[in-house]
Amino acid sequence: KHGRVIARADGQFAFADSPDQPRRFYGVNLCFGAHYLSPSEADRLAERLVRLGYNALRIHHYERDLTQSQADTTTLNPQKLEQFDDLMAALIRRGIYLTTDLYVSRSVPWREAGIDRDGHIPMDTFKVLVPVHAGVFENWKAFTRAFLGHVNPHTQRRYADEPALAWLAMINEGNFGNFFKDIQTFPEWKAAWNRWLARRYATRQALAAAWDQELKTEEDPANQSVGLPERLQADGVRARDCIAFLSDTEREMVRKMKAFLRDELGCRALVSNASSWTRFTTDQSA
């Protein structure tokens, strides 16, 4: 009833209809099957939460059940969706604001993302492939479109239009610094790294001048032969530049995701991507 949650210039949250009044949110976290209850259980849970003083809830690890037993992992299960809608409506009726991540742990087959390989993409591998592999990024978009485009029959609103869905994180714990060893194994990341170097340094000579002896004789961005550092925590210019590269790559990924949400889906929820786990170095790059 207060309209959307907005972010003020001073960093405070406020409601759209009273922007001068800062608001605080106190929330809890539901995981996995906890989102899929009977209507009476959903009402009991929502009532208990609001009576305890909570006004926010995080929807977490929800996609496994939401896409269960479907032909692909971007199609929503009708039975699970009905339960999910029941709970969301019960929370919304009581003024509880919601947040979620658009990728957490959905188990995506390699071939569904256009990669000719048996089995499923490991959770953390999916996270790091999103910015560098077109098929994985399209899979992220397809699930996001299905989820946010769904109309909850109790509210008669798409989740993309739901004022109570106040905040969206693009990828849960997706900080690239946590998965650098995994990143090193994918040629798409090495190619992206060399393209970034070619943009940063106009010529190989300019790169050699900046890196001095760290640039090997056989390395040249023009033929995508410059290797990633062995460790992000290493001394030297190669690791320094790699931290900046990862930071730029994440910013560009979120920019594209935000444009997709705003321009294609018409979703105005506040956007974040900062549930970063442990290795924050790439998020601290100037």
C-alpha positions as CSV (number, residue, x, y, z in Angstrom):
1,K,0.0,0.0,0.0
2,H,3.0,2.3,0.4
3,G,4.3,1.7,-3.1
4,R,7.7,0.5,-4.1
5,V,10.8,0.5,-1.9
6,I,13.2,3.1,-3.3
7,A,16.8,3.9,-2.5
8,R,17.4,7.5,-1.5
9,A,20.4,9.5,-2.4
10,D,21.8,9.1,1.1
11,G,21.6,5.3,0.9
12,Q,18.5,4.9,3.1
13,F,15.5,2.9,2.0
14,A,12.1,4.6,1.8
15,F,8.6,4.0,0.4
16,A,7.7,5.7,-2.9
17,D,4.7,7.5,-1.3
18,S,6.8,8.8,1.6
19,P,10.4,9.4,0.4
20,D,11.3,11.7,3.2
21,Q,10.8,8.9,5.8
22,P,13.6,6.3,6.0
23,R,12.5,2.7,6.5
24,R,14.2,-0.3,8.1
25,F,13.6,-3.9,7.2
26,Y,14.1,-6.9,9.4
27,G,14.0,-10.2,7.6
28,V,14.3,-14.0,7.8
29,N,15.4,-16.5,5.2
30,L,13.5,-19.5,3.8
31,C,15.3,-22.3,1.9
32,F,14.4,-25.1,-0.5
33,G,11.1,-26.8,0.4
34,A,10.1,-24.3,3.1
35,H,8.5,-22.2,0.3
36,Y,6.1,-25.0,-0.7
37,L,3.4,-25.3,1.9
38,S,-0.4,-25.9,2.0
39,P,-2.5,-22.7,1.9
40,S,-3.2,-23.0,5.7
41,E,0.4,-23.5,6.5
42,A,1.4,-20.5,4.3
43,D,-1.1,-18.3,6.2
44,R,0.1,-19.6,9.6
45,L,3.8,-18.9,8.7
46,A,3.1,-15.4,7.3
47,E,1.0,-14.5,10.4
48,R,3.7,-15.8,12.7
49,L,6.4,-13.8,11.0
50,V,4.6,-10.5,11.1
51,R,3.6,-11.0,14.7
52,L,7.3,-11.5,15.5
53,G,8.0,-8.1,14.0
54,Y,9.5,-9.1,10.7
55,N,8.7,-7.0,7.6
56,A,11.0,-8.7,5.1
57,L,11.8,-12.2,3.8
58,R,14.4,-13.7,1.6
59,I,13.3,-16.4,-0.9
60,H,16.4,-18.6,-1.1
61,H,17.3,-21.9,-2.9
62,Y,13.8,-21.9,-4.3
63,E,14.4,-22.8,-8.0
64,R,15.1,-26.5,-7.5
65,D,11.6,-27.2,-6.5
66,L,10.1,-24.6,-8.7
67,T,11.4,-26.3,-11.8
68,Q,11.1,-29.8,-10.5
69,S,10.1,-32.6,-13.0
70,Q,9.9,-30.2,-16.0
71,A,11.3,-30.7,-19.5
72,D,13.9,-28.0,-18.8
73,T,15.0,-25.9,-15.9
74,T,13.5,-22.7,-17.2
75,T,9.9,-24.0,-17.1
76,L,8.0,-23.7,-13.9
77,N,6.3,-26.6,-12.2
78,P,2.5,-25.8,-12.0
79,Q,1.9,-27.5,-8.7
80,K,5.0,-26.0,-7.0
81,L,4.1,-22.6,-8.5
82,E,0.7,-22.8,-7.0
83,Q,2.2,-23.3,-3.5
84,F,4.7,-20.6,-4.1
85,D,2.0,-18.1,-5.1
86,D,0.0,-19.0,-2.0
87,L,2.9,-18.2,0.3
88,M,3.9,-15.0,-1.5
89,A,0.3,-13.8,-1.4
90,A,0.1,-14.5,2.3
91,L,3.3,-12.6,3.0
92,I,2.3,-9.7,0.7
93,R,-1.2,-9.3,2.4
94,R,0.6,-8.8,5.7
95,G,3.0,-6.1,4.4
96,I,6.1,-8.3,4.2
97,Y,8.6,-7.2,1.6
98,L,10.5,-9.8,-0.4
99,T,14.0,-10.3,-1.9
100,T,15.5,-13.2,-3.9
101,D,18.3,-14.1,-6.3
102,L,17.7,-14.9,-9.9
103,Y,20.2,-17.7,-9.8
104,V,21.0,-19.7,-6.7
105,S,21.4,-23.4,-7.3
106,R,19.1,-24.5,-10.1
107,S,20.8,-27.7,-11.6
108,V,21.1,-26.9,-15.3
109,P,22.1,-29.7,-17.8
110,W,25.2,-28.7,-19.9
111,R,23.2,-29.3,-23.1
112,E,20.4,-27.0,-22.0
113,A,22.9,-24.2,-22.0
114,G,24.2,-25.2,-25.5
115,I,27.3,-27.1,-24.3
116,D,27.8,-30.6,-25.7
117,R,28.5,-32.5,-22.5
118,D,26.8,-35.0,-20.3
119,G,25.5,-34.2,-16.8
120,H,24.7,-31.0,-15.1
121,I,26.7,-27.8,-14.7
122,P,28.0,-27.5,-11.1
123,M,26.3,-24.6,-9.2
124,D,29.4,-22.5,-8.9
125,T,30.5,-23.2,-12.5
126,F,27.2,-21.9,-13.8
127,K,27.8,-18.7,-11.8
128,V,31.1,-18.0,-13.5
129,L,30.0,-19.0,-17.0
130,V,27.1,-16.4,-17.1
131,P,29.2,-13.4,-18.2
132,V,31.4,-15.3,-20.7
133,H,29.2,-17.9,-22.3
134,A,26.2,-16.8,-24.4
135,G,24.2,-20.0,-23.9
136,V,24.5,-19.9,-20.1
137,F,23.5,-16.2,-20.0
138,E,20.5,-17.0,-22.2
139,N,19.5,-19.7,-19.8
140,W,19.7,-17.2,-16.9
141,K,17.5,-14.9,-18.9
142,A,15.0,-17.6,-19.8
143,F,14.4,-18.6,-16.1
144,T,14.3,-14.9,-15.1
145,R,11.7,-14.2,-17.8
146,A,9.6,-17.2,-16.7
147,F,9.8,-16.3,-13.0
148,L,9.2,-12.6,-13.2
149,G,6.7,-12.9,-16.0
150,H,4.4,-15.2,-14.0
151,V,1.2,-13.6,-12.8
152,N,0.3,-14.6,-9.2
153,P,-3.5,-15.3,-9.4
154,H,-4.0,-14.0,-5.8
155,T,-2.5,-10.6,-6.6
156,Q,-3.2,-10.4,-10.3
157,R,0.3,-9.0,-10.8
158,R,3.4,-10.3,-12.5
159,Y,6.3,-10.7,-10.1
160,A,8.1,-8.2,-12.3
161,D,5.4,-5.7,-11.3
162,E,5.0,-6.7,-7.6
163,P,5.9,-3.8,-5.3
164,A,6.5,-6.2,-2.5
165,L,9.3,-7.8,-4.5
166,A,11.6,-5.0,-3.4
167,W,15.1,-6.3,-4.1
168,L,16.7,-8.6,-6.6
169,A,20.2,-10.0,-6.6
170,M,21.3,-11.3,-9.9
171,I,23.4,-14.3,-8.8
172,N,23.8,-15.6,-5.2
173,E,27.4,-15.5,-3.9
174,G,28.7,-14.9,-7.4
175,N,31.8,-13.0,-6.6
176,F,34.4,-14.1,-9.1
177,G,37.2,-14.0,-6.6
178,N,35.7,-17.1,-4.9
179,F,36.0,-19.2,-8.0
180,F,39.2,-18.2,-9.6
181,K,40.6,-21.7,-9.9
182,D,37.4,-22.7,-11.8
183,I,37.7,-19.6,-14.0
184,Q,41.2,-20.6,-15.0
185,T,39.9,-23.8,-16.6
186,F,37.5,-22.2,-19.1
187,P,38.8,-20.9,-22.5
188,E,36.0,-18.4,-22.6
189,W,37.5,-16.6,-19.6
190,K,41.0,-16.5,-21.1
191,A,39.5,-15.1,-24.3
192,A,37.6,-12.4,-22.3
193,W,40.8,-11.6,-20.4
194,N,42.8,-11.1,-23.6
195,R,40.0,-8.9,-25.1
196,W,40.1,-6.8,-22.0
197,L,43.9,-6.4,-22.2
198,A,43.6,-5.4,-25.8
199,R,41.2,-2.6,-24.9
200,R,43.3,-1.5,-21.9
201,Y,46.6,-1.4,-23.8
202,A,46.5,-0.2,-27.3
203,T,49.4,-2.4,-28.4
204,R,51.5,-5.3,-27.2
205,Q,54.3,-2.8,-26.8
206,A,52.2,-0.8,-24.4
207,L,51.4,-3.9,-22.4
208,A,55.0,-4.9,-22.3
209,A,56.0,-1.5,-21.0
210,A,53.4,-1.8,-18.2
211,W,54.2,-5.4,-17.3
212,D,57.9,-5.4,-17.9
213,Q,59.3,-8.9,-17.3
214,E,55.9,-10.3,-16.3
215,L,54.9,-10.5,-19.9
216,K,56.3,-13.6,-21.5
217,T,57.8,-13.5,-25.0
218,E,55.1,-15.7,-26.5
219,E,52.2,-13.8,-24.9
220,D,50.2,-11.4,-27.0
221,P,46.5,-10.3,-26.6
222,A,46.1,-10.2,-30.4
223,N,46.3,-14.0,-30.5
224,Q,44.7,-14.5,-27.1
225,S,47.8,-16.1,-25.6
226,V,48.2,-14.0,-22.4
227,G,47.6,-16.2,-19.4
228,L,45.7,-15.4,-16.3
229,P,47.8,-15.2,-13.1
230,E,48.2,-18.3,-11.0
231,R,46.7,-16.5,-8.0
232,L,44.7,-13.3,-7.5
233,Q,46.7,-12.7,-4.3
234,A,50.0,-12.7,-6.2
235,D,52.3,-9.7,-6.3
236,G,52.8,-7.9,-9.6
237,V,50.9,-6.2,-12.4
238,R,49.4,-9.3,-14.0
239,A,47.4,-10.0,-10.8
240,R,46.5,-6.4,-10.3
241,D,45.2,-6.1,-13.8
242,C,43.3,-9.3,-13.4
243,I,41.5,-8.0,-10.3
244,A,40.4,-4.9,-12.4
245,F,39.4,-7.2,-15.2
246,L,37.1,-9.4,-13.0
247,S,35.7,-6.2,-11.5
248,D,34.9,-4.7,-14.9
249,T,33.4,-8.0,-16.1
250,E,31.1,-8.3,-13.1
251,R,30.0,-4.6,-13.5
252,E,29.3,-5.2,-17.2
253,M,27.4,-8.4,-16.5
254,V,25.1,-6.7,-14.0
255,R,24.6,-3.7,-16.4
256,K,23.4,-6.2,-19.0
257,M,21.2,-8.0,-16.5
258,K,19.7,-4.7,-15.2
259,A,19.0,-3.6,-18.8
260,F,17.2,-6.9,-19.4
261,L,15.1,-6.4,-16.3
262,R,14.2,-2.8,-17.0
263,D,13.9,-2.7,-20.8
264,E,12.5,-6.2,-21.6
265,L,10.6,-7.2,-18.5
266,G,9.7,-3.8,-17.1
267,C,10.9,-4.8,-13.7
268,R,11.7,-1.9,-11.3
269,A,12.9,-3.7,-8.3
270,L,16.1,-2.5,-6.7
271,V,19.1,-4.4,-8.1
272,S,22.1,-5.7,-6.2
273,N,24.8,-8.4,-6.8
274,A,26.7,-8.1,-3.6
275,S,26.2,-11.3,-1.6
276,S,29.8,-12.0,-2.2
277,W,30.8,-14.7,0.3
278,T,34.5,-14.3,1.2
279,R,37.0,-13.0,-1.5
280,F,35.9,-9.4,-1.9
281,T,39.0,-8.2,-3.7
282,T,37.4,-8.0,-7.1
283,D,34.6,-5.8,-5.6
284,Q,37.0,-3.4,-4.1
285,S,38.8,-2.5,-7.3
286,A,38.9,1.2,-8.0
